Amino acid sequence: MAEDKREYKLRCQLIGHEDDVRGLCIVGESTIATASRDGTVRVWNEKDQRFDLATTLRGHSSFVGCVAWIPPSDEMPAGGLVSGGMDTNVIVWKMDSTEPVSVLRGHDLQVTSVVIGNGGEIFSTSVDSTVRRWKKGGASEVLKGHRAPVQAAVILPEDVLVTAGSTDTTIKYWKGSMFTKSLDAHTDTVRGLALMPNLGFLSASHDCTVKLWSYAGEQLLEMVGHTAIVYSVAGHLSGDVASGSDDGYCKIWRGGVCIQSLEHPGCVWDLQFLPNGDLVTACSDGVARVWTVDSSRYASSEEVAAFEASVSARKLQKKTVGGVKVSELPGLEALQTPGRSDGQSKIVREGDTAVAYSWNMKEYNWDKVGEVVEGPEDALGAKTLNGVTYDYVFDVNIEDGEPTRKLPYNRGDNPYDTADRWLLNENLPMGYRQQIVDFILRNTGQQANSFMQLDDCFYDPYTGGNAYVPRQTSRPASKTASTYNLKHIPKTGITLFDTRTQTDGIFKKLTEFNTGSVALSLEEMERIQGMLQALKSTSHQSVFADADFEILTRKLFTWPVANLFPGNTVFVFFFFFFLYRELKFFNICIDSPDVLLNLVKSAIQSPAPNANVFLSARAMVNCFRHECFQNWLLDSRSEIIDIFSQFSTSPVKNIRSGYAHLLLNYAVRVIGANDENAQLQVLSAAMEVVAFVLKDDDINFLALQTIGSLVHSGLVKSVAKDLDIQSVAGTAKKSKVSRIAEIGADLDYVLK
C-alpha cells in the first residue's frame, strides 16, 4: 500500500478578533464560529477559498472560552450557537440574529466547555467543579462528581456524556444525570475531549500526551510528542487526529505517529476538522487559521509569507543563546564601537540569528566569526513537569526503595529558594537544603558566588548523571540566601474610601428633590440638616436617635431612583464613614440584613445614574471597615459580587475602580477565612476584570493584586493555571508601566 503523503498547508487566516481565539466550532458544512478573549463570538462564512466575517455576537461581559453549534430545529430553523465564558453565563443564540435567545445563569465560576446532547439539551462544564444539564426553558440539573474544575465534555453514542476533570485527572461517564464510572486517564489535568468517529474518543492533557480510548474506556493509543500542555484534540473520519498545545504547535497524527507539526505564532487553544477534511485552529495571537491538504485551496504566496513572518517573530522572541533572548541582543550598530583589546568578542543580532564577531586590533575592525548556536546546556532542551516547562528537571533518589522524585529548576532562579520550596512540597527535612543547592549549582554550571558564598569544604554526594542521593546531615550555610522580594502581593489590610463631601451641597440637593408624595416633612428635613452639621468634624461625638436612622433607610430611600444621588451621598457619608463608633445602628442593620442589599439594589437598578452606582460601590467597600459586618459580607458575597459585576466593564472609571476595590477587600477577607470556594469565586471575578479589553492600568493593578494575593495564599494555586493566570502574568510583566510589570513579576513568581 502506498504511503499517505497528504500534508496540511495554510489555506487562509480569519483575522478580526482583538485577543486570543480561545474556542471554535463548525456550523453545518462550511461555516466557522470562533470565541475569543475579546468578549465576542464571531461567525465566518465560506466564500471562494476564504472565510469572511459575517456576524459578531456581543453578549458576554468578559472573555468567551467555548462555543458549540445547535443543529436546526422547529424552534431554530436556521440553527443556533451556545457559548460560555468567564462571566459564568451560558448564552444561546440564533444563527439569524445577533440578540441572545436566552442567558442561562447557574454556574458560580468560569464556564469551560459547552456541548449539545443528542436530544438538544445543553451541557456545560465549569471551574466550579460541576456539570450542568440545561433543559428547554432554562431549568438546569447539576451533575456532581468531579472534585476539581471540569474542563471538557463530549457526547458519545447512546447519549453517554463523558467529562474531563482537572486536578483529579479523571474522565467520568454519565447516563442522563447519573454518574456511572470513572477512568484514571492521565497523570495531570485532562484538558480536552473529542470524538474519534466510529472508534471512540480522544483526550488531551497537561501531561503533554494525547490518548485514544474506546467508547467503553479502554486505552487504545497514546500519542507523545508535545513539549507543553495539550489544550485541545480533534478526530476526523479519515483517521487523522490533530492536537493543539502551548508549545505553539498543532500536531497531526496518523496511526498514533506524528506525521506533521504545524507551527503557530502562539498557543494553539482549540481546533476542529471541517467535514471536507480541512482543519481549523484557534491561536493566542487572535487569529483562527484554516489548513488543507487540497493543493487547489492553498493560500497565496503573499499570505503564506505574512504568516511565516509572524511565526519567525515569535521564534525570535523565544530563541535564546546562553540564556539571553536573541531579540534582546544588540543589532549591527553595536559594531560601530571599537573593541578594547585584540580578540575581544561580541555577539550581535542579525535577523533572527545571533552572530559572533572578534575585534581585530591590527585591522581595527570587527571580524565575523560565525553564527552562535546553542551550547551544551541549551542543547539539553526544555523539560516539562506537571504541564510546566523548565530548563532542567532532575531525578532525585531519597533512599533505596523510595520512588524517584522530580526537581525542577530554571536558569537564573535562586537555587536556595528553589531548594526550600521543593523540600517543603516534598515534605522532606530542611537538613537536605545545602546539598540540594550544591547539586543544582554543579549540574547547571553556575557559580556559587552568584547567589551566596558556599563553604568550599562542603561535601556533595551526588551519584553521577542527574541522579542525586542526599546525605542525612549537612552543614548549615554561613549566610542567608537572597530570595526574590515580592513588591505588591500579598495585600494585607482592607482599602477604604474617604467619603466626606460638602454637607451644604448635600442638603441643597435634598431640598431640591424633596417634592411629591414621598417628600420628607419639615421636621425630618431639619433632623437631616442637624445630622449633617454634627458630622462636619471627624471628631464628632454626637449620638443619633433611631428616628434619624429611620429617615435615612426607610423614608429617604423610597424616593425615585433618579433622585437617589443626594440621598445615597448622605447614606455613604453618614453611615459608612462616621458612625463606626455607634454600633446600635449597625445592630439594627444586622437584625434586618435585607435593608442593605435592598438599598443598594434600588439605588443601582437600571437605568441608574452613574453617581448612584459609584457611591453604592464605595459604600460596600467601606462596609469592610466594621467588624460587625464581616459575617454578613462573607455570607452575602455571591449576591454582592453579582450585583456589581455587571459594571466591571463600565465606561466610567470610578465605577470600575469601586468594583475592583470591592474584590480586593473580599480577597483579603476570604484569605483570612481560609475559605477555598469563596477564594475561587473572587479569583474568577477578578480574572473577568483583567480579561476585558479596556487597557486601564489602575484597574488592572487592583485586579492583579487581588489575583496575586489569592494565588499566594495557596488554596487556589492549583486552579490558577486552568484560569490562564500564567498568561496574564506574562502579559503584565511586559508592560511599560513599572508597577504593572512588577506585580506581573510577583504573580509569575508565586505561580512558579
Order of alpha helices (4+ residues) and beta strands (2+ residues): beta-beta-beta-beta-beta-beta-beta-beta-beta-beta-beta-beta-beta-beta-beta-beta-beta-beta-beta-beta-beta-beta-beta-beta-beta-beta-beta-beta-alpha-beta-beta-beta-beta-beta-alpha-beta-beta-beta-beta-alpha-alpha-beta-alpha-alpha-alpha-alpha-alpha-alpha-alpha-alpha-alpha-alpha-alpha-alpha-alpha-alpha-alpha
